[in-house]
Amino acid sequence: MVYESSKNHNEAVRFYKKFVACAKLMEDKIGMALGTNRVGFNYYNAGNYVKSIEFHKQNIEYSD
């Protein structure tokens, strides 16, 4: 995404959280897994490791 490549991790997190919300509304498990992975990735790159782990755990749940 543009936000990721410009290292604007807070905006990327905001965007992907909206993406996850839309995926949940559509009951799209692949979209939820992808979105939570990207949120976790951006939290990690922003240095927020606790939040990163939280979202990566969600990713694992959606990936099953």
Secondary structure per residue as TSV (DSSP state, phi and psi in degrees):
chain	resnum	aa	ss	phi	psi
A	1	M	-	360.0	161.2
A	2	V	H	-61.7	-42.2
A	3	Y	H	-63.8	-38.4
A	4	E	H	-67.4	-44.2
A	5	S	H	-68.9	-24.8
A	6	S	T	-93.0	6.4
A	7	K	T	60.9	30.1
A	8	N	-	-96.0	75.5
A	9	H	H	-67.5	-33.6
A	10	N	H	-63.9	-41.9
A	11	E	H	-68.6	-37.6
A	12	A	H	-63.6	-41.8
A	13	V	H	-60.9	-45.4
A	14	R	H	-60.0	-45.4
A	15	F	H	-61.9	-49.1
A	16	Y	H	-69.3	-29.1
A	17	K	H	-65.4	-37.3
A	18	K	H	-65.6	-40.0
A	19	F	H	-59.2	-45.5
A	20	V	H	-62.8	-42.3
A	21	A	H	-60.5	-42.2
A	22	C	H	-65.7	-41.6
A	23	A	H	-62.9	-38.3
A	24	K	H	-64.2	-41.8
A	25	L	H	-60.5	-35.3
A	26	M	T	-90.1	0.1
A	27	E	T	54.9	41.5
A	28	D	-	-96.2	95.8
A	29	K	H	-64.9	-35.3
A	30	I	H	-65.5	-43.8
A	31	G	H	-62.8	-40.0
A	32	M	H	-65.1	-40.9
A	33	A	H	-64.7	-45.7
A	34	L	H	-62.3	-47.0
A	35	G	H	-62.8	-45.3
A	36	T	H	-67.5	-32.1
A	37	N	H	-62.7	-45.4
A	38	R	H	-68.6	-35.9
A	39	V	H	-62.6	-47.3
A	40	G	H	-60.3	-41.6
A	41	F	H	-60.1	-44.5
A	42	N	H	-72.8	-35.0
A	43	Y	H	-62.6	-41.7
A	44	Y	H	-59.1	-48.8
A	45	N	H	-66.7	-23.7
A	46	A	T	-84.7	-5.2
A	47	G	T	90.2	7.0
A	48	N	-	-96.7	82.0
A	49	Y	H	-71.8	-32.3
A	50	V	H	-63.9	-47.4
A	51	K	H	-65.2	-37.2
A	52	S	H	-59.4	-47.2
A	53	I	H	-62.9	-41.5
A	54	E	H	-56.2	-47.3
A	55	F	H	-75.3	-30.4
A	56	H	H	-69.9	-31.2
A	57	K	H	-65.9	-41.0
A	58	Q	H	-61.4	-40.7
A	59	N	H	-57.3	-43.1
A	60	I	H	-62.6	-41.1
A	61	E	H	-61.6	-42.3
A	62	Y	H	-73.9	-23.3
A	63	S	H	-81.1	-15.8
A	64	D	-	-69.4	360.0
